[in-house]
Amino acid sequence: MAAIRIEDRTLVRRPALGFAAALFYIFLWASAFVPSRVLARGAPPISILSLRFLLAGGLLLVGAKLARLTIPRDAKTWLWLLAVGVGGNEATPFTLG
């Protein structure tokens, strides 16, 4: 583990930021159970997944804009991202065994 210098305040704050991010992620992950359970009774699974992915993508896009990140504008990059997303979702069940 690298030594943290006391005078460098950005290094001192990182563990707290990582802990806060982990708690936020756990909260979001756990909070998805109840809406999914309720929606599963009245909507087909593909509709629920589509809604969740569109909502998550929209929130990520807004977050990227607020953080002033550059968003790719060329079709080649978007096709690559689509392939990685679809491929990652298809490969995940086979890697968990």
HUUR-V36672 format. One line per field, one symbol per residue. phi: phi as a letter, one per 20 degrees, with the letter a starting at -180 (. if undefined). A space follows every 50 residues. Layout:
# HUUR-V36672
phi: ???
This chain:
# HUUR-V36672
phi: .ffdeffeffffeffffffffffffffffffffffffffffccfgfffff ffffffffffffffffelefdfdefgffffffffffffffegffeef
